[in-house]
């Protein structure tokens, strides 16, 4: 993974990550997801969403409403 990527959102639900990615994409922010679900027990683990460090503040501001 690139060194300048930072995690800005995580969820155990794929659909929530997709919503977050779409919001970021609509605002011109490229994002990357990392699925850390357990391969034996898929209900365990998180999916993390990453953006480039230069977009971190803007991404967190956009995604803030999803965390409530």
Protein Blocks (a to p, Z undefined) as FASTA:
>chain_A
ZZkbccfbdcfbfklmmmmmmmmmmnopacddddfbdfklmmgccddddddfklmmmmmm
mmmmmmZZ
